[in-house]
Amino acid sequence: MTSLLDVFEADTLDAADTANHSLRVLCTPGFAARWLVPRLDRFVEPSAVRLRVSVGAPSTDFQTNDADVVIGWADAAVAGAEVVPLMQSGRYPVAAPNFVREHGIASPEDLRNVTLMHDETMDQWAEWFAAAGVEPPDFPMGPEFPNCELATSGVEQGLGVSLAYDLMVRETVASGRLVRLFETVTMPFVIYSFVCQRSRTSESLIAAFREFVFNEMQADGRPSFAVVAE
């Protein structure tokens, strides 16, 4: 497989071009904070990445979003763009350890009586309660946030329970900052895709960044949907 360094050596950029060469990546706060930023120093040219985050689902309109690459929500087709599914995940409840102890959470039924964080982008509490075989409470049972990352960040502060995507919080749970509650998981679906304009897929920085994110996914032992060709 072609190395990332080889990709850059294929370009013949002069010093001025190199100084201004950057890659504008638009993604959600959760993807940025919990997945991309902790790995970014392993990208061959991390200083070239100009990271932008969106409040809701990232726009895939390249005429207006001022981005070179979008880590788009789900995998809907985009006219004139290449959409490559990146990761899929189910969701389960998470809470701060102190919150679990203070509220004596021991069974799914206990979640009917605590503060639940809601996500206005895609709230799946009803689906989770159905999968757990529990009658859901009257919603909403707590504050609503523009995205799941803000909800999960509030949970880390001990404000309630959120329904988090496994692939986004797995490391946070492993660190002990959050506790996974119960084995029930919502049906997995594609939560992120790599999106760029079809006419630009062979550009060196875009191709290198795509190879980087898919290689990182595979190195983590997480399912990915694409293998970058040699």
Secondary structure, 3 states (H helix, E strand, C coil): CCCHHHHHHCCCCCHHHHHHCCEEEEECHHHHHHHHHHHHHHCCCHHHEEEEECCCCCCCCCCCCCCCEEEEECCCCCCCEEEEEEEEECEEEEECHHHHHHHCCCCHHHHHHCCECEECCCCCHHHHHHHHCCCCCCCCCCCEECCHHHHHHHHHCCCCEEEEEHHHHHHHHHHCCCEECCCCCCCCEEEEEEEEEHHHCCCHHHHHHHHHHHHHHHHCCCCCCCCCCC
